[in-house]
Structure formats: structure tokens, C-alpha cells
Amino acid sequence: MDLKRILITGAAGSIGKSLRAGLVGHYQLIRLSDIVDIGAVGPGEEPNHADLEILSDVETACAGMDAVIHLGAVASEAGFDTILGPNIIGAYNLFEAAHRSGVKRVIFASSNHAVGLYEVGTPLGVVEAVRPDGFYGAAKAFGESLAVLYHKKWGLESASLRIGSFLQYPTEVRHLSTWLSPRDMVHLVRCCLEASELGCAVLYGVSANTRNWWNNPEAERLGYRPQDNAERYAKIIENSALPIENTDPAKRYMGGFIAAVDYGKTNQG
């Protein structure tokens, strides 16, 4: 599929900046959308400041685009009231606006936190039921469901990327399994944009880590061949050679510290 005009929401975030640098020059136009400053735009770039909670704003952002990379959201765990607008209403507005605007593909930034309450050591691919570890993960699972709905009913192709730990390099033991390097993130997104047929795929955004927890058949089908491995940093990460302590929820579950948050206690103050 020949996709020339690409919208990136959440373009001012860390992933957005990496994709902006990695995709510019490969496509006719990159439209960069965020509610905060995205900096000066260069050749082949165009600014946009859509509020994800306003459908008409998102329709304007999607107008004339061939594909959308949807990164825009509250990017970490928070209370439901904080997550609701940008992450849930915003996800609906994005898929609806893409459908109305004739967008061909949506690359949705899901998260490993959509399955964060699986225990470490559980064989996990892309067909098992979601098990979110918090409101952030639940919102990502909702977005994955929207991707299925809009594909099955209206033919909108999509890829839901369950992004692991997107960092310049890993800094803790969990990252040795979940790390996604900037270089591999760009490669994964380009695989999704340039595949002749995408369908409605679910993929893990993870590098070629020796300790990787997840099976990634759809990514392999699309030609994803990650180059980076977190293991090269293992010697400088404290306790990297020790077994995982399963009595601590933050270590027992794939979602890490978010899986250990007790909302009942939090809500009681």
C-alpha cells in the first residue's frame, strides 16, 4: 500500500520525537500533532494542535492523511478521571475521525500494560485475553478493541503496538525483558506502514532481547527484525543475575510497579 501522508499524534513525546526523526524524508508529508509545542517544523513536516477530546479537532488533523500513528495520550498510570479524556475518549475520536476521513491505516500505540497482570514466565503471545494492570492499561485494551471494531465493520486497517519499555537504553532488571530501542521502534512502525497487507494486527514493541517475555508472530509476519538487545547492558544493571522474587507484585507480574498499585488503599488516602 502506498502511504504518503502520515499524521503523528502525541508528536512532542519521546516516541513521537524518535519517529519524527526516523520517518521524515521517507514520506511526502508528516503532520505533527500535539497540544504542546512541537518546535520548529522542517521540510516535509506540518504542525497541528488537535485536542484529542474534541472530535472536530481530530477530524481536521486526519483530513487528507493516508495513515495515522496515534501516540497521543496520558503516557503513564493515573486515576480514571485523568485517563478518561485523552486516553479513552481520545482513542474513540481518533478511530472515528480516521474512519470519517478515509484514512487507510492506524498504528495505535497500545502498551504491554494491557497484559500487565500476567505473571512473569507465562507464555504470552497476541491471542490471549487482555489483563490490564491499571487504568492506563485498561484504556489501551479499549483502544485495541476499537481497532478490531473499526476493522471488522468498516475495513480500517490497524496495528496495535504493545510497547514495552521505550528508552535510550535499559536501566533496571525488568527492562532486560521489555526494552524497545528508538531504532527498533522506527523499524517496527515502518514495517506497519509499508506492509502490503496489515489487517488488524497486534504486535509487541520490543527489541531482540535475550530475556524477552513475549511471542511476536504478527511482527515477524510484517518483516520486523529488531537489531538491539538489552542483554548488552546486563552487566551494569544491579541484580541482573538474580532470580525474580515472585512475592513482590512489582516483580511477579509483567506490568512491573504498576501491577503493585493498590487503588483501594490509594482511594482511602
N, C-alpha and C positions, 0 to 999 in steps of 0.2 A: 504494500500500500504506500502510495506517495504522499507523505505528510510534510507540508512545507511551512505551515504557520502554527506555532506552538505557544500556548498560554501556560505560564507557571504561576500558580497562586502561592502565597507564602514565600515570595521570591527573596525577601530580605533575610530569611532564616539561614542557618548554617548549611542545610541541604540545598536550599534554593541558590545560595551563592555558588556552591560547587557545581550545580547543574548549569547555572548561567555561564560559568567559565568553560564548562565542558561541552556545552551544546552550541554556543554561539559560533557562527560560521558554517555549521553543518545544516542549518535550516534557513529558509528565506527570511523568517521573522520570528523573534522570540518576544512575546508580550509578557512583561514582568509586572505582576500584581501583588500589592501588599498595602495594608493600611498605614504602614510606617515608611519612612524614607528608604528608597532603594538605591540612592546615589545617582550619579550621572549615567545616562544611557549612552551606549556606543552604537556603531553601525550594526544594523540588523536587529536592534532592540527597540522596544516601545514601552513606555510606562503606563501603568494603570493602578488605580487605587480603590478597587471594589471592596465594599463591606460585605463579607460573606453572609451576613444576616439579612441582607436586602436583595431579594431575588432580581429586581430590575438592574441593580448594580452588577450582579454576576452575569446576567444575560448580556449586558454591554461588554463585559470582559470576554465573554465567549464568542461574541459576534465575529464571524469571518475566520474563526480558528479551525484547524483540522484536528488538533489534539489538545488535551489539557493534562498537565501534570499537577495534581491537586495536593499541595503540601500545606496549604493554609489551615491553621488550627491552633488552639492552645496546645503547646508541644510537650506537656508533661502532666502528671496526675494532679487533679484539683477536685474541688467539690462539684456536685452535679450542676449547680446554678452557673458555675463558671464554664463548665464544659458544654452546656446545652446550646448556647447560641452559636459560637464558632464551629464546634465540632459535630453537632448533630443537625441543627437547622442549616448550618453552613454546608454540610455534606449533601443534604437534600437539595438545597438551592443549586449546588454545583451540578449534580446529575440532572436535575430538571432543566437548568439553563443550557447544559450541553445538548440535551435531547432537543429542546426547542430550537437551538441554534444550528443544528445539523452537524455538530462535532462528531467525528468518526471514532475517536478513541479517548478514553480517560485512563490515566495512570494515577491510581489512588494510593496515597501514602497511608497504608494501614500500619500495623505495628505488631511486633512479637507479643505485646501485652494483650492482644486479642486472644492469645492462647497461654497467657502467663501463669495460669493455675494448673498447668500440667507439671508433674514432678520431673525434676531433672533425672534423666535416664529413661524416660518414657519414649519409645519410638514414635516420632511425630512427623507427619507429612502435611498434606494440604486437604485431606478428606475427612479428618477427624472434626468433631464438633468444636466450636469455639468455647473457650473457658477464660473469659477476661478476668484480669486481676484487680480491676478498679474501674472507675467511671471513664477514664481515658481509654482503656482497652475496650470497654463496652461500646463506646462511641465508634471506635474503629471497626468493631464487629458489625455495628449498624451500617457503616459505610460499605463494608463488604457485601452485606445483604442488599443494599441499594444497587450495587454493581450487578448482582445477579438479576434483580428485578428489571433494571433498565436494559440488560442484555436479552433476557428471555422475552420480554414484552415488546421491546422497541428496537432490538438489534444493535444497541450501542456496545461496541467492543470495549473491554476494560482489562486492566491488570491491577489486582490489589497486592501491594508490596508490603509484606510483614517485615518491616525494617527492624533490624537488630539494634546494635549499639553503634550509631554513626559517629565516628570520632577520627581525628587525625591518626591516632594510634591507641591501642588498648592500655588501660591504666589499672585494672583490677582483674581478679581471677575470673569473674563471670564473663568479662569481655573476651577472654580466650576462646569462648564458645560462640559469642554473639556479635563480635566485631564486624562492622561493614566499613571498609575504607572509602574515602571520597572517589578514588579512581574506579573501584568496583561499582560504586553507586551510579556513576555516569555510564559505565558499560551496561549495567542492568537496564537502566532507563532507555538507552539507545536500542537495546535488544527488543524492548517492548514497542518502541515507536516504529522500528524498521521491519518487524516480523511481517511476513506476507499475510498471515492469519493469526490473530490474537485470541479471539473468542472471549471467554470470561475466565481469566486465569487468576490463580492465587499463587504467589511466589514468596519465598523468604529473601529478604535483603540481607545477605550475609556473605562474608568473604570466604576464601578457601581455607577455613580454619581447621586445623587438625582435630580439635575438640568440638567441632560443630555438632549441635544437637538435632538439626532438622534435615529431613529429606526434602529435596527441592526439584521434583521431576518436571514441573512446568517451566522453571527457569532453564533447565538443561534443554528442554524441547525448543526453547526460543534462542538457543545458542549462547547462553550465559556461561562464560568461562572465567571466573574470578582469578585474579593474579596475586592477591595479597593473603597472607596467613598470619594470624595473631600470634602463632607459636614463636615467631622470631623475637617477640618481646617477653616471653615467659620468664626468662632468667632475671629480668629486672622487676618483675611483679611479685610482691611479697606473698608468701604462702601458695605460690602457684603449683608446687609439687605435693601439697597436702590433699587428702581426700575431702570431698564435700561433706559438711556436717549437716545431716538431714533433720536435726532437731530445730534448727533455725529456719523459720519460713522464708526468710530472705535468701537462703541458700538452698532450701529444699525445692522451691518452685522456680520455674524458668523465668518468671517475671521479676525476680530479684526483690529489692527492697519494697517495691510497690505491692507485691503479694503479701507483705507483712503488715500493711496498713490496716488498723482496726477502726472502721468507721463508727462502730457503736461507741467505742471509748472516745474517739475524736469528737463525735457529736455531743457527748456529755460534757465536753470541755476539759 
